[in-house]
Structures are given as structure tokens and as C-alpha cells.
Amino acid sequence: MYQAVVSPVLLRSRSYVFASCLLPLLLLLLESFAQSTEDSPGMQRLTFKTPDLTEEEEHSPFFPKSLRCDGCRAVAHLLFSAFDAFNREHRSLRYDLPESEILDLTEEACGLAKIREQGYGIKDIDGTHRLSGPGLETEHMPGVIYGGGRWAARVYEMCGSFFEEVGETSIYEAYQRNPQTKIELETFLCNEQSEGNIRGSCHNTQKSSNEVKTEL
């Protein structure tokens, strides 16, 4: 029986010729599609840019004033998520945790390595710099995120400030008042009606308490 043997070199050569002929055609089709998209009425081109950071945003160890509300809400999300996950696994405790367990939970939730895993960063939203990451509506808004650097450290620093000035037990008690939603905890941490208080980061900002609640 006669059996044809095809050289591997010949096969590679033919594949190369085929690819060489196909590539220009694909490029032509992509260019044609892009042109038709630009010329089509009602079509809008989306462009994103990397945020241009201010000196404070780039070098300060703390959140700039314009980003403290977002930072506080991120902290509230981290703490609520830790409390909620633990209590779902230990329903028999009925939210009644010993102080030692509360300290362990808050320390774990606000550990620097844990925060870095969340991928917080800054994003340009309609010309305004906003923190983006878990617990914030900006996480799902289109745009280029500028992460890494000091952002995780700033969330970590804000966590520590809450523990020192408010106390882990008081924070957990605020969560206990309504453990079904993080609104109560976020309001407690971020919407204190006084200036200069760490718990007033979202007070007198463009984002009112009611707006915050509708986004959660």
C-alpha cells in the first residue's frame, strides 16, 4: 500500500503562507469595523486615562480630605464582612461574641496583607478622584485604577485610628444593632454630625447619608 509522507518542514511552510495571507485580511476587517463604529450615529467612544495624582495623593501617609469618606466606607465594608462571615458560621452564638474574639476579627479584617489583597486604588470618575475597591460603587464604574503604593497602607492606617479612638468593642456593638446590613455600621463610623471627628468623614460631603444608604 502506498502511503504519502509529508515533510514537517513543508507543513510549517504552508501554515506560514496561510497565516501570512490571513493576517492582512483580519486587520482589514478590524479597521473596517472600527471605522463603521466611529461613523455610526449614536455610538460613543469611551476613553479612559490614568489619574494625575496631586502631591498629597501621591506622598501623604493619610487619606486626603476629599477621599476620607471613601476610605471610611471601605473600612466599614471590611469590618462588616469579617463580622458577617464569622456570625454566619457561628449562628449558635447569636452575635454575642467575647471581647477576645472581637479583637481577633478586627485585627484580621484590617491586617495590611488582607487589605492589599482587596486591590484598593484611585480612579478618575468624571474628572473626580475616587477610591475604588470592595464596598464602593466605584469598583464597578469604568475607568483606569491606580492601585498599589500607599492606598492599602492608608486604609490600614484609618482602621488603626478607629480602633484607637472608637474601640473595637464599640464598633462591634454598632454592627450588632443591625447585623443584616452594613448601613448601621457605616453610619456609625462615617456620618457623625461633627467636624474634625474621625467618625465624621462623610459628614458635609457631596455624598449624603441617604445617598450612601441607597448604594449599599
C-alpha positions as CSV (number, residue, x, y, z in Angstrom):
1,M,0.0,0.0,0.0
2,Y,1.3,3.4,-0.9
3,Q,1.5,5.9,2.0
4,A,2.2,9.5,1.4
5,V,4.7,11.1,3.8
6,V,4.5,14.9,4.2
7,S,7.6,16.7,5.4
8,P,7.1,18.6,8.7
9,V,9.1,21.4,7.1
10,L,6.7,21.6,4.2
11,L,3.7,21.7,6.6
12,R,5.2,24.5,8.6
13,S,5.9,26.4,5.4
14,R,2.3,26.0,4.2
15,S,1.0,27.1,7.6
16,Y,3.2,30.2,7.5
17,V,2.0,31.1,4.0
18,F,-1.7,30.6,5.1
19,A,-1.2,32.8,8.2
20,S,0.6,35.4,6.1
21,C,-2.4,35.6,3.7
22,L,-5.0,35.6,6.5
23,L,-3.4,38.3,8.8
24,P,-3.9,41.2,6.4
25,L,-7.5,40.2,5.8
26,L,-8.1,40.2,9.6
27,L,-6.5,43.6,10.0
28,L,-8.6,44.9,7.2
29,L,-11.8,43.6,8.8
30,L,-10.9,45.2,12.2
31,E,-10.1,48.5,10.6
32,S,-13.4,48.4,8.7
33,F,-15.3,47.6,11.9
34,A,-13.6,50.4,13.8
35,Q,-14.4,52.9,11.0
36,S,-18.1,51.9,10.9
37,T,-18.3,52.2,14.7
38,E,-17.0,55.7,14.6
39,D,-19.3,56.8,11.8
40,S,-22.4,55.2,13.2
41,P,-24.9,57.6,14.8
42,G,-25.5,57.1,18.5
43,M,-22.2,55.3,19.0
44,Q,-20.0,56.8,21.7
45,R,-16.3,56.2,22.1
46,L,-15.1,55.6,25.6
47,T,-11.7,56.8,26.6
48,F,-10.0,56.3,30.0
49,K,-6.9,57.9,31.5
50,T,-4.7,57.2,34.4
51,P,-5.4,59.7,37.3
52,D,-3.0,62.6,37.6
53,L,-2.2,62.5,41.3
54,T,-1.7,65.5,43.5
55,E,1.3,65.8,45.8
56,E,-0.9,64.8,48.8
57,E,-2.4,61.8,47.0
58,E,1.0,60.5,45.9
59,H,3.0,61.0,49.1
60,S,0.9,61.5,52.2
61,P,0.6,58.5,54.5
62,F,-3.0,59.5,55.2
63,F,-6.1,59.9,53.0
64,P,-6.5,63.3,51.5
65,K,-9.7,65.0,52.8
66,S,-11.5,64.5,49.5
67,L,-11.0,60.7,49.8
68,R,-11.7,60.2,53.6
69,C,-15.3,59.4,53.0
70,D,-14.5,56.6,50.5
71,G,-11.7,55.4,52.8
72,C,-14.1,55.2,55.8
73,R,-16.7,53.3,53.8
74,A,-14.0,50.9,52.7
75,V,-13.1,50.3,56.4
76,A,-16.8,49.8,57.2
77,H,-17.1,47.2,54.5
78,L,-14.0,45.3,55.6
79,L,-15.2,45.1,59.2
80,F,-18.8,44.3,58.3
81,S,-17.7,41.5,56.0
82,A,-15.5,39.9,58.7
83,F,-18.3,40.2,61.4
84,D,-20.9,38.8,59.0
85,A,-18.8,35.9,57.8
86,F,-18.0,34.8,61.4
87,N,-21.5,35.0,62.6
88,R,-22.9,33.1,59.7
89,E,-20.6,30.2,60.6
90,H,-21.3,30.5,64.4
91,R,-25.1,31.1,64.5
92,S,-25.4,29.5,67.9
93,L,-23.5,32.5,69.4
94,R,-26.3,34.8,68.2
95,Y,-23.9,37.7,67.7
96,D,-22.8,37.6,71.3
97,L,-19.0,37.4,71.0
98,P,-16.4,37.6,73.7
99,E,-14.1,40.6,73.5
100,S,-11.1,38.4,72.6
101,E,-13.0,37.2,69.5
102,I,-13.9,40.7,68.5
103,L,-10.3,41.8,68.8
104,D,-9.2,38.8,66.6
105,L,-11.8,39.6,64.0
106,T,-11.0,43.3,63.7
107,E,-7.2,42.6,63.6
108,E,-7.7,40.1,60.8
109,A,-10.1,42.2,58.8
110,C,-7.7,45.2,58.9
111,G,-4.4,43.4,58.5
112,L,-2.2,45.1,55.9
113,A,-1.8,41.9,53.9
114,K,-5.5,41.3,53.9
115,I,-6.2,44.9,52.7
116,R,-3.6,44.6,49.9
117,E,-5.5,41.6,48.6
118,Q,-8.6,43.8,48.1
119,G,-6.9,45.9,45.4
120,Y,-7.9,49.3,46.5
121,G,-6.7,52.2,44.4
122,I,-7.7,55.6,43.0
123,K,-9.9,56.0,39.9
124,D,-10.8,59.1,37.8
125,I,-14.6,59.3,37.7
126,D,-15.9,62.1,35.6
127,G,-12.9,64.2,36.5
128,T,-13.1,63.5,40.2
129,H,-10.6,61.2,42.0
130,R,-12.4,58.5,44.0
131,L,-11.2,55.4,45.9
132,S,-12.1,52.2,44.1
133,G,-12.4,48.7,45.6
134,P,-14.6,46.3,47.5
135,G,-17.5,48.0,49.3
136,L,-17.5,51.1,47.0
137,E,-19.8,51.7,44.0
138,T,-16.7,53.0,42.1
139,E,-15.3,49.4,41.9
140,H,-17.8,48.7,39.1
141,M,-17.5,52.0,37.3
142,P,-15.5,52.1,34.1
143,G,-12.0,53.7,34.4
144,V,-8.4,53.1,34.9
145,I,-7.5,52.3,38.5
146,Y,-4.2,53.5,40.1
147,G,-3.5,50.9,42.7
148,G,-0.6,49.7,44.9
149,G,1.6,52.2,46.5
150,R,0.1,53.8,49.6
151,W,-3.6,53.1,49.2
152,A,-3.6,49.8,51.2
153,A,-1.5,51.5,53.9
154,R,-4.0,54.4,54.1
155,V,-6.9,52.0,54.6
156,Y,-4.8,50.2,57.2
157,E,-4.0,53.5,59.0
158,M,-7.6,54.5,59.1
159,C,-8.6,51.2,60.6
160,G,-6.0,51.7,63.3
161,S,-7.3,55.2,64.0
162,F,-10.8,53.8,64.5
163,F,-9.6,51.2,66.9
164,E,-7.7,53.7,69.0
165,E,-10.3,56.5,69.1
166,V,-13.5,54.5,69.0
167,G,-12.6,51.0,70.2
168,E,-13.1,47.6,68.7
169,T,-15.9,46.7,71.1
170,S,-17.9,49.9,70.3
171,I,-17.5,49.2,66.6
172,Y,-18.9,45.7,67.0
173,E,-21.8,46.9,69.1
174,A,-22.7,49.3,66.3
175,Y,-22.7,46.3,64.0
176,Q,-24.9,44.3,66.4
177,R,-27.6,46.9,66.3
178,N,-28.4,45.8,62.7
179,P,-26.2,42.9,61.6
180,Q,-28.3,42.3,58.5
181,T,-26.9,45.3,56.6
182,K,-23.8,47.4,56.8
183,I,-25.8,50.6,56.8
184,E,-25.8,50.9,60.6
185,L,-22.1,50.3,60.9
186,E,-21.2,52.6,58.1
187,T,-23.4,55.4,59.5
188,F,-21.8,54.9,62.9
189,L,-18.2,55.1,61.6
190,C,-18.6,57.7,58.8
191,N,-21.5,60.0,59.4
192,E,-21.0,61.5,62.9
193,Q,-22.6,65.0,62.8
194,S,-19.5,66.9,63.9
195,E,-16.4,68.4,62.3
196,G,-12.9,67.1,62.9
197,N,-14.2,63.7,64.3
198,I,-12.8,60.6,62.7
199,R,-16.4,59.3,62.6
200,G,-17.5,62.3,60.5
201,S,-15.6,61.6,57.3
202,C,-18.7,61.5,55.2
203,H,-20.4,64.4,57.0
204,N,-20.8,67.6,54.9
205,T,-19.5,65.8,51.8
206,Q,-21.3,65.7,48.4
207,K,-22.3,62.1,49.3
208,S,-25.1,62.4,51.9
209,S,-26.0,59.7,54.3
210,N,-29.2,58.9,52.3
211,E,-27.1,58.5,49.1
212,V,-24.7,56.2,50.8
213,K,-27.6,54.0,52.0
214,T,-29.1,53.6,48.6
215,E,-25.8,52.3,47.2
216,L,-25.3,49.6,49.8
